[in-house]
Amino acid sequence: MRLLVTGAAGKVGQVFIPAFLADSRFADWEVVALCHNRFVETGERVSIVSGSLSDETVVEEAMAGVTHVVHLAAVKESPDLVFDVALKGLFHLLEEFRRSAEARQFILLSGDCVVGHIFQQYDEPITEASERKAYPGCYALTKVLEETMLEQYGNQYGVNWSTLRAPWIMEKDDFRFALDFGDEQFGGPPWTDFVDEVSLQRYRKGRHVPVLRDVSGDYLKRNFVHVDDLVSAILATIGNPRAQGQLFNISMDQPVDYGAVGKVLKASNGLEPIEIDTPFHSNWLDNSKARMVLGWAPEVGLEELADRAWRYEREENDPRVIWYPG
C-alpha cells in the first residue's frame, strides 16, 4: 500500500507521519509526502514530492501508485492562495484519484469552521447532519466547498471518501498561549475587541487568565481537540470499511467550558480569572458517531489539556510556530 499525505510538514502532518510509521498495522506501507514550503525527513519508507497542489503535473507525480490519500493541506485567511490550494488542488487530487486503478480511500481533514464554531448559533448538539453555516472569511468557505466536492465525487464516481471534521487543534503549549493576554497570543479573539487598553495592560503585567462569556451571559463553551487524539482518529479511519462515505466530528467529549478553565488554572497555576463578555455562541460538537463507528475516543480532556500546555518546556530548536495567519 502507498499513502499520500498532503500538508505533511504542518502541525498535524508532523505528528501523523511518525505515528503512522510506528503503527504495526501499516508496517508494509510506503508514505509519499507532498511538500511545498516546508519539508519532512525522508527514510526507507518515506519519499517526498515537492511542489504546489495547483500544479497538475506535481499532483500526477505524487499520486503515482497511491492507494490511500490523507489530505491535510490547507490555507487559512489567504485569499490569494484559496483557489489554487483549497479548490484547484483538491480537484486535481480527486481527478487523479478517480482515474487510478490503485486508489482505495480518500480522507479529508476538515474543520468546525464549516459549522461556524463560536460564530454561529445552534440550539442542539452539532452532529454530522447539522446544517453547514460557515463563519465569515475565505477559509471557512473553502472547507464547506471541500467537504461538498468530496461528497459529490463519491456520488458521481463512486470514490471511497471519509471526512474528519476537527475543531481548534492543540499541540504542545498552544492552549497556554491561546489564553495569553500578551503579544504571543495564539489564535483569537483579539483582546482589544473586548477589553479597554488600560485594563489589558494591567492583565498583561499580572497572572491572569481570560474567562469568556457567550452572548447569553453564560460561560462560553468552545470545542477543541488535541493533535494526538486527531491523529489517532485518522489512523482509525485508514482502511476502515465502516468509514466509507462518512463524515465524522473529531473532538473532545465535551466542549471546553471557560468557567471551568478559570477554576482549573487558578487551582493549578495560581492564575486569576478575568471575565470577558463576548458576542460568541456556545456550541457542542457531538463526537458520538466517531466513537461508535470508528471505535475511537479522545484521551485528552480539559485538565490534561491544561496540564500539558503549562508543563511543556521548549528547547532552543523548538520555537513556537504559527502555522497559519488569523
N, C-alpha and C positions, 0 to 999 in steps of 0.2 A: 504494500500500500504506500501511497505517496500523498503527503499532506502539504497543501499550500497555505501559508499564513501570511496575510497582508497586515501591514501595521506591526510587523514583527518586533520592531525596536521600540515600540511605545510602552506605556505603563502596563497594559495587560499582556502584550506580547512578550515582554522581558520576563514575566513570571510564568506565562503559559508554556513557552517552549521548554525550559528546563523540567517543568512538571510533566509535560508530555513525554519527554525522552526518558524520564525516570519511571514511568508507568509501565509495568510489565505487560499490560495488555497490548501495548504498541511497540514491543521490543524489536519487531522486524520492519517497522515503518520508517520511511525517509521523510525529511522535512525540507521544504523549499520555502525560504524566507524572501518575500518580495519587499525590498527596502528602497527608500528614496533618499531622504536626508540623513537618516541615522542607520547604523548597521549592527548586526548581531555577530557573535563569534561563529565561525564555521567549524565543522567537525566531521567525523566519519559518517554521520547520518544527517548532517545539516549542510545545505548549499544555499547560495544567495543569488537571486536575480535582482539586478539594480536598475531602477528606472521608475517612471511615473505610470500610475494606473491609467492615465489618459492616453498613453501610447499603446496602440493596439498591438504593435509588434512585441513590446515588452510583456504584455499580458499573455500573448500567444506563447512566448518562450517560457514564462512562468508556469503556464498551465500544462505544459507538455508532460504527459503520463500521469497527471494528478488524478487521484481518486476522490479526495476529500478537500474541501476548502473551509478555512476558518477566516472569515473576513472581518478584521478588526480595524482596518484603516478608516480614518475619519478626519474631517476638518471641522473646527468649531466656527466661530463667527469670523470667517474669512471669505467674504462674498466673491473675491476674485478666484478662489480655488473651488468653490462649491460645485459647479457643474463638471469641471474636469475630474475631480476626485470622487465626489459622492455619487454623482449620477452617471457620467460618462464611464468612469472606472468600473462601477458595478455592472453597467450594461455590457462592457467588454468582457468582464469575467463571466457573466451569465451566458453570453453568446458562445464563448469558448466552451463553457461547461455543458451546455445543452447539445453541442455538436460532438462532444467527446464520447468515445465508446467506453472509456475507463471511468468516467465520472460517476460517483455514487451518492455524495451528500454535500450540500452547501449550507454552511452555518453562518448566520449574520449576527453580529453583536449590535443591538440597537440600544435605545435609552429611554428613560421615562420622560424625556423631553417630548416624546410623541404624545403623551397624555398630559403635558403641561406642568408636571410635578407641582410645585407650590404656586404656580401662576393661574391654574385653572381649578374650578371647584367641582368636586364630585361628592354626592351625598351618600355614597356607599363605597365599599372597598373597590379599588380599581383592579379588575380582572382582565384577562386576555380578551374578553368580549366587550370591554368598555369602549366607548366612543373615543376615537383619536381626536385630541384637541391640543395641538401644539401651542407652545408659548411663542411670543414674537421673536423673530430672528431667523437667519437662514439655516442654522444648524438643526433646529427642531424640524423645520420644513423638510430638510433633506432626509432626516430619519423617517418621517412619515412616508416620503416618496420611496425610500429604500425598502421599507417593510412591504409597501404595496407592490413595488416592482418584483420583489422576490416571490410574493404570493402568486402574482399573475404568471410568472414563469412556471410555477407549479401547475396552474390551471391550463396554460397554453401548451406547455411542452412536457409536462409530467416530471419536472425537476423535483428531486427529493430535497426539500429545504427544511431548515429549522431556524427559528429566530429566538435569541435570548435578549430580553429587554431588561437592562440594568439601570438602577438609579445612580446617584453620585458614588463613584468608585473611590475607595480609600486605600492607601498604602502607607507604610512607614509612619511618618508623623503628620500626614495630611490632616487628620481630624483636629489635631492641636492647632495647626495654622489656619484651618477653616474658622476657628473661634478666636483668632488673634485680632486685636484691635489696631495693630501696627501695620507698617508698610509691607510686611511679609505675609499678610493675609492671603490664604489660598481660596480662590473662587470668590463667591459673593455671599451676601449682598454688600455693596459699598456702604460702610457705616455712615458716611456723610449724608446719605439719603435719609437717615432716621435720627441721627444724633448731632446736636449742635457742636461747633468746633471746640468750645471751651470744655464741654463735658468729655468729648472724645480725647482731648489732650490729657485730661485727668485720668481717664481709663487706661490710656497707653502707659502712663507712668506708674500705675499700680498693678496689683494682681487681681484682674477681673476676668470674668467670662460672660459673654453675651447670652442672655436667655430670651429668645424671641417669642413674641405672642402673635397669633394669627389675626385675621380680620375680624373674627368674632370675639376676640379678647382672651381666648384660651391659649395655653401654651402651644406653640407651633409643633406639628408632627411632620417630619420630613423623612423620606426613605433614603437609606444608604446601603451599600454592600462593600465588604472588604474584598480586595482583589483576590485573595486566596480562595474565598468562597466562590467568586465568579469563575475562577479557573477550574475549580472542582466541578462546577456546573457544566462548563464547556467539555471537560473530559467525560462527564456522564452522558453527554449528548452525542459525542462522536461514535458513529457506528451503531447507535441505539435505534432499533426499528420502531420503537414507540414514539420516537421524536419526529418521525416523518410528517411533514406538512403541519408542524405545530409551532405555536408561539408560546413562550414561557416568560413569566415575570421572575427575575432572579434578584432577590432582595433579602434583607434581614427579615426575620419572622414578624417583627413589629417595627413600625417607623420609629425613628429617634424622637423622643419627647424632650423638647428643650428645657422643660421644667425639671425633668429627671437629670438632664445633663448638668444643670446648675448644682443639684444636690450631690451628684456623684463627684464632680470636680471640687466642690467645696470640701467634701469629706476626704478625698484622696490627695488633693494638692493645695488645699487652703485658698482656693480662688473664690472671690466674692462675686456672686451672680448679679448681673446688671440687666434689668428687664427692659426690653425694647419693643415697642409696638410696631407692627408691620402690616401691609395690606395683603400678605400672603395667605394662602389657604392650606389647611392641614389635609393631608391625603394619606391613604393606606394602600400600598401596593401589595396585592394579595399573591403570595407565592405558593399557595396550596397545590396548584396544578403541577408545578415543578416537583414538589415534594412527593406527590402521588405518582406521577407518570415517570419521572426520571429517577426516583428513589434518592433524590438529592436533599440535603438540608444544610443551611448555613451553620457555621460553628462560632462566628464572631457576633456577639450581641453588644449592647451599648457599653457595659462595664469593661468588656475585653477590648473593644474598640478604643476607648479612652485610655486604658492601661497601656496598650501597645503604643499609642501615639505619644504618651508622656514619658514612657520608658525608652523610646528609641533615641539612640545617640548616633549622630552622623560622623563618619570618618572624613578625612580631608578629601578623599577621592570619591565621596558620595554627596555631592552638592544637591540642594533642593532643585528639582526640575519642575518648571511649569510646562506641562505637556501641551497646553493649548491656551490661547488667549480667552478672556472672558470668564 
